[in-house]
Amino acid sequence: MDAILMSLMTALNEQLLINVYQRDTDDFYTGYVQALGNNAVILATYNDAGIADGAVLINFAAIAQVEFAGTDLDDMQFRIGVAKAEHFLTVAGQEQALQFDATKDLLHQLVTQVQASQQMVMVILADDDAYLEGQVTAVAPDQFTLNVFNKFNYTDVRTMQVDNSDVLVIEFQGLDLRQETALVAQRKQLQHVKSALVPNDGQLAAVFEQARVADQLLAVIPKGHDDQFFVGTVKALHDDVVVLSLKDMAAQFGGYLAIRLPAIQSLTTASDYLQTIAYYAQWDRQHHFTQQPVLNADREFDSSDDLIAGIISSAAAFQRVIRIRITDEEEHFLGFPTQVTATSFVLNLVGDEAGEQITVDNTQVLEIAFGHIYAYLQERRLQRD
């Protein structure tokens, strides 16, 4: 603990970008120390795209390691630089900054201030795997009351008494929490909808076509990846391939996904979470947050063409980075295609596997993700290197 405290003090005094790794999980936060108390630290955090995005309080008991240097931090410094240079959209600085006195308990100060503003927070407790999102409605010296909101299930209504000693992490003032605050402000008007799940029984093409015409928001679950799903609208449909325009967790444009219908486990046409994302999308439009300025959310696709071949050829022509999943492989591959023929291509891998190549037959491709912010950042990195 002394080593962690000394590392955090150094990061505060020298204003160093750091990674703070948590115990018992692969999750970590990247940011700058804003306040350092007796048993907790507050970081101004950045998301994976290098965008300033809220802050987090982390109890010392939850910290496994503090990292000052390394490949990941070098990459994050690059991404932060690109985000600033390209004027990526951020809510940083748009809300009144919270004030902290490092000589007093940081957690108590945080919950007192977020109670006053009624902004949503995300709380992680000891011995509980759940990520609890909610509003603080009452504060006592050693505990607080949290009204939990479940954006996946509007019928999940709970009020919890949380002991300060059980709190490991509290995230606050990020983009999705700001949107959720606006959503919860109309909580009494929210109507639960029963989830409508469509299994892949050979009828998905008709469902996708109806969704394309109606510009309907869908959630798609790929086979073999039950913990992963994509949310978006249908851009094109041809033979056994559908192209989706994706929404990220804040309903901003998240690039495109081409996926073969046989690679889909099921899709959801209605749910409370789809209602949540639809509201976030409306918030994005009202606040001019629909997409990052370097992305193209208006790309068109010819549904009469071989969509997989067309996407590969376009990526090769413009030296675009794509992420693919192929048959008989669990992992995704990230790279840029070259040596494109009518039936195959060579994928030049980037990132940790830079320098390696794999030859891929078009029929092997199950998914292609492209046109998203992380592909753009990889392309910028390649241009620099």
C-alpha positions in Angstrom: 0.0 0.0 0.0 2.9 2.4 0.7 4.2 1.8 -2.8 0.8 2.5 -4.3 0.4 5.7 -2.3 3.9 6.9 -3.2 3.2 6.2 -6.9 -0.1 8.2 -6.7 1.7 11.1 -4.9 4.3 11.2 -7.7 1.6 11.1 -10.3 -0.2 14.0 -8.6 2.9 16.1 -8.1 4.3 15.6 -11.6 0.9 15.5 -13.3 1.7 12.2 -15.0 -0.7 10.1 -17.1 -1.0 6.7 -15.3 -2.9 3.4 -15.5 -4.5 2.3 -12.3 -5.1 -1.5 -12.3 -7.8 -3.0 -10.1 -7.6 -6.2 -8.0 -9.4 -9.3 -9.1 -10.3 -7.9 -12.6 -8.6 -7.0 -15.9 -10.2 -3.5 -15.7 -8.1 -0.4 -15.3 -8.4 3.3 -15.6 -6.2 5.8 -17.4 -6.0 9.4 -16.3 -4.5 12.1 -14.2 -4.7 12.3 -10.4 -7.0 15.1 -9.4 -7.2 14.5 -5.6 -5.4 12.2 -3.3 -7.0 11.4 0.1 -6.3 9.1 3.0 -7.9 6.0 1.5 -8.9 6.9 -2.0 -7.8 8.7 -5.2 -9.8 10.6 -7.8 -8.7 10.4 -11.4 -9.8 12.5 -14.4 -10.1 9.7 -16.9 -9.8 9.1 -20.6 -11.7 6.4 -22.6 -10.0 4.0 -25.1 -10.3 6.6 -27.9 -8.2 9.1 -25.9 -11.2 11.3 -25.1 -11.5 13.0 -21.7 -14.5 11.3 -20.2 -15.5 12.0 -16.6 -13.7 10.9 -13.5 -13.5 8.0 -11.0 -12.9 7.6 -7.3 -10.9 4.4 -6.5 -10.5 3.1 -3.0 -6.9 2.1 -2.3 -8.1 -1.4 -1.3 -9.2 -1.9 -5.0 -5.8 -0.9 -6.5 -3.4 -3.6 -7.5 -0.8 -1.6 -9.4 -0.1 1.9 -10.7 1.7 2.1 -14.0 3.7 5.1 -15.2 5.2 3.9 -18.4 4.8 1.3 -21.1 3.4 0.5 -24.5 -0.2 1.1 -23.5 0.5 4.5 -22.0 2.6 5.5 -25.0 -0.4 4.5 -27.2 -2.8 6.4 -25.0 -0.7 9.5 -25.1 -0.8 9.3 -28.9 -4.6 8.8 -28.9 -5.1 11.7 -26.5 -3.0 13.9 -28.8 -5.1 12.9 -31.9 -8.3 13.5 -30.0 -7.2 17.0 -29.1 -5.8 17.8 -32.5 -8.9 16.5 -34.3 -11.3 18.1 -31.8 -13.0 14.9 -30.8 -16.3 15.5 -29.1 -16.2 15.4 -25.2 -18.3 16.5 -22.3 -15.2 17.4 -20.3 -15.6 20.8 -18.8 -19.3 21.1 -19.7 -20.5 20.4 -16.2 -19.6 22.2 -13.0 -16.4 20.7 -11.6 -16.7 19.0 -8.3 -14.5 20.4 -5.5 -12.5 18.2 -3.2 -10.5 18.9 0.0 -7.7 16.2 0.2 -7.5 16.6 4.0 -11.1 15.3 4.3 -12.8 12.0 3.2 -13.1 12.1 -0.6 -16.0 9.6 -0.8 -18.2 11.6 1.6 -17.5 14.7 -0.4 -18.3 13.0 -3.7 -21.6 11.5 -2.6 -22.6 14.8 -1.0 -22.0 16.7 -4.2 -23.7 14.2 -6.6 -26.7 14.1 -4.3 -27.1 17.8 -4.6 -26.8 17.7 -8.4 -28.8 14.4 -8.8 -26.3 13.3 -11.4 -26.0 9.5 -12.1 -23.0 7.6 -10.8 -21.7 4.1 -11.3 -20.8 2.2 -8.1 -18.8 -1.0 -7.6 -19.0 -2.6 -4.2 -16.8 -5.2 -2.5 -18.0 -8.8 -2.9 -20.4 -7.8 -5.6 -19.8 -8.2 -9.3 -22.6 -5.9 -10.3 -22.0 -2.4 -11.7 -24.7 -0.3 -10.0 -25.9 2.9 -11.7 -28.1 5.3 -9.8 -28.6 8.5 -7.9 -27.6 9.3 -4.4 -30.7 10.4 -2.5 -29.4 10.7 1.1 -26.0 10.9 2.8 -25.0 10.0 6.3 -21.5 10.1 7.8 -20.7 6.4 7.0 -23.2 5.5 4.4 -25.5 6.8 1.6 -28.7 5.8 -0.1 -28.5 4.8 -3.8 -31.6 4.7 -6.0 -30.6 2.1 -8.6 -31.6 2.5 -12.3 -31.2 -0.5 -14.6 -31.0 0.7 -18.2 -31.4 -2.9 -19.4 -34.6 -3.5 -17.4 -36.9 -0.7 -16.3 -38.8 -3.0 -13.8 -35.6 -3.4 -11.7 -36.3 -0.7 -9.1 -34.2 -0.8 -6.0 -33.1 1.5 -3.2 -29.9 0.5 -1.4 -28.2 1.5 1.8 -24.5 1.5 0.9 -21.8 1.5 3.6 -18.9 3.7 2.6 -16.5 0.9 3.7 -17.9 -1.3 0.9 -17.3 1.1 -1.9 -14.4 0.2 -4.2 -15.1 2.5 -7.2 -17.5 5.4 -8.2 -17.5 6.7 -11.7 -19.0 10.1 -12.4 -19.5 12.8 -15.0 -18.8 10.7 -18.1 -20.8 11.0 -21.3 -23.1 8.0 -20.8 -23.8 9.0 -17.2 -24.7 12.5 -18.3 -27.1 10.9 -20.8 -28.5 8.6 -18.2 -29.1 11.5 -15.9 -31.3 13.1 -18.5 -33.1 9.8 -19.1 -33.8 9.2 -15.4 -35.2 12.8 -15.1 -38.2 11.4 -16.9 -38.2 8.1 -15.1 -41.9 8.2 -14.3 -42.7 8.3 -18.0 -40.5 5.3 -18.9 -42.5 2.3 -19.9 -41.1 -1.2 -19.7 -41.3 -3.2 -22.9 -41.0 -7.0 -23.1 -37.9 -8.1 -24.9 -38.6 -9.5 -28.4 -36.0 -12.1 -29.3 -35.8 -13.5 -32.8 -33.8 -16.8 -33.0 -31.8 -17.6 -36.1 -34.3 -20.1 -37.6 -33.8 -19.1 -41.2 -36.1 -16.1 -41.1 -33.6 -13.3 -40.3 -33.3 -12.0 -43.8 -37.0 -11.0 -43.7 -36.7 -9.4 -40.3 -33.6 -7.4 -41.4 -35.3 -6.2 -44.5 -38.3 -4.9 -42.5 -35.9 -3.2 -40.1 -34.0 -1.6 -43.0 -37.2 -0.1 -44.4 -38.3 1.1 -40.9 -34.8 2.3 -39.9 -35.4 0.2 -36.8 -32.8 -0.2 -34.0 -31.7 -3.8 -33.4 -29.4 -5.8 -31.2 -27.5 -8.6 -32.9 -25.9 -11.5 -30.9 -23.2 -13.4 -32.9 -22.9 -17.2 -32.5 -20.3 -18.3 -30.0 -20.1 -14.9 -28.3 -23.1 -14.8 -26.0 -21.5 -12.0 -23.9 -21.2 -9.7 -27.0 -23.8 -7.9 -28.9 -24.0 -5.2 -31.5 -26.7 -2.4 -31.6 -27.5 -0.6 -34.8 -29.6 -0.1 -37.9 -29.6 -2.0 -41.2 -27.7 -0.3 -44.0 -27.7 -3.1 -46.6 -28.7 -6.7 -47.1 -27.5 -9.1 -49.8 -27.6 -12.9 -50.0 -26.4 -14.0 -46.5 -24.7 -10.8 -45.4 -26.1 -7.8 -43.5 -24.4 -4.5 -43.0 -25.2 -2.6 -39.8 -24.5 1.0 -38.9 -23.5 0.6 -35.2 -24.3 2.6 -32.1 -21.8 2.6 -29.2 -22.8 2.7 -25.5 -23.5 6.5 -25.8 -25.4 5.9 -29.0 -22.8 7.7 -31.1 -21.9 6.3 -34.5 -19.7 3.3 -33.8 -18.7 2.3 -37.4 -20.1 -0.5 -39.5 -20.4 -4.2 -39.2 -20.8 -6.7 -42.0 -21.9 -10.1 -40.6 -23.0 -13.3 -42.3 -26.5 -14.4 -41.3 -25.4 -17.9 -40.4 -22.9 -16.4 -37.9 -25.8 -14.8 -35.9 -27.2 -16.5 -32.9 -30.3 -14.2 -32.5 -31.4 -10.6 -32.7 -33.5 -8.4 -30.4 -36.1 -6.2 -32.0 -37.4 -4.6 -28.8 -36.1 -4.2 -25.2 -35.6 -1.6 -22.5 -31.9 -1.3 -23.5 -32.9 -0.5 -27.1 -35.2 2.2 -25.7 -32.3 3.5 -23.7 -30.0 3.7 -26.7 -32.8 5.4 -28.8 -33.1 8.1 -26.1 -29.3 8.5 -26.0 -29.4 8.9 -29.8 -32.0 11.6 -29.5 -29.8 13.3 -26.8 -26.8 13.1 -29.2 -28.8 14.8 -32.0 -30.0 17.6 -29.7 -26.4 18.2 -28.4 -24.6 17.7 -31.8 -22.8 14.6 -30.5 -23.9 12.0 -33.1 -20.4 11.2 -34.4 -16.8 12.0 -34.1 -15.7 14.6 -36.7 -13.3 12.2 -38.5 -15.9 9.5 -39.1 -18.4 8.9 -41.9 -21.8 7.8 -40.7 -23.4 8.4 -44.1 -21.7 5.8 -46.2 -23.9 3.9 -48.7 -23.7 0.3 -49.7 -25.0 -1.3 -52.9 -27.2 -4.2 -51.8 -26.9 -5.8 -55.2 -23.2 -6.4 -54.8 -21.1 -9.0 -53.0 -20.9 -6.9 -49.7 -17.9 -8.8 -48.2 -15.8 -8.5 -51.4 -16.8 -4.8 -51.9 -15.8 -3.9 -48.3 -12.5 -5.7 -48.6 -11.7 -4.0 -51.9 -12.6 -0.6 -50.6 -10.5 -1.0 -47.5 -7.5 -2.1 -49.6 -7.9 0.8 -52.0 -8.0 3.4 -49.2 -5.6 1.6 -46.8 -8.3 1.3 -44.1 -7.9 -0.9 -41.0 -10.6 -3.5 -40.5 -11.3 -6.1 -37.8 -12.4 -9.5 -39.0 -13.6 -12.8 -37.5 -13.1 -15.9 -39.6 -14.2 -19.5 -39.4 -12.4 -21.8 -37.0 -10.8 -18.9 -35.1 -12.0 -17.6 -31.7 -10.0 -14.4 -31.9 -10.6 -11.4 -34.1 -7.8 -10.1 -36.4 -7.1 -6.4 -36.9 -5.2 -5.2 -39.9 -5.4 -3.7 -43.4 -6.0 -5.8 -46.6 -3.6 -6.1 -49.6 -3.2 -8.4 -52.5 -6.9 -8.6 -53.0 -8.2 -11.0 -55.6 -11.8 -12.0 -56.6 -11.8 -14.6 -53.8 -9.2 -13.8 -51.2 -6.9 -11.2 -49.6 -3.9 -10.8 -47.4 -4.5 -9.2 -44.0 -1.5 -7.3 -42.7 -1.9 -7.3 -38.9 -1.4 -4.2 -36.7 -1.1 -3.7 -33.0 0.5 -6.4 -30.9 0.8 -8.6 -34.0 2.2 -6.0 -36.3 4.4 -7.4 -39.1 2.4 -10.7 -39.4 0.2 -11.6 -42.3 -2.6 -14.0 -42.8 -4.2 -15.1 -46.1 -8.0 -15.2 -45.9 -10.5 -16.6 -48.3 -13.6 -14.4 -48.6 -15.8 -17.4 -47.7 -14.0 -17.7 -44.4 -15.0 -14.2 -43.3 -17.9 -14.2 -40.7 -17.6 -10.5 -39.6 -16.0 -7.3 -40.7 -16.0 -4.3 -38.4 -14.8 -1.0 -40.0 -15.1 2.7 -40.1 -15.1 3.1 -36.3 -12.9 5.4 -34.2 -10.5 2.7 -33.2 -9.8 1.8 -36.8 -9.1 5.5 -37.5 -6.7 5.7 -34.6 -4.8 2.6 -35.9 -4.6 4.2 -39.3 -3.2 7.4 -37.8 -0.7 5.3 -35.9 0.4 3.5 -39.1 0.8 6.9 -40.9 3.0 8.1 -38.0 5.1 5.0 -37.9 
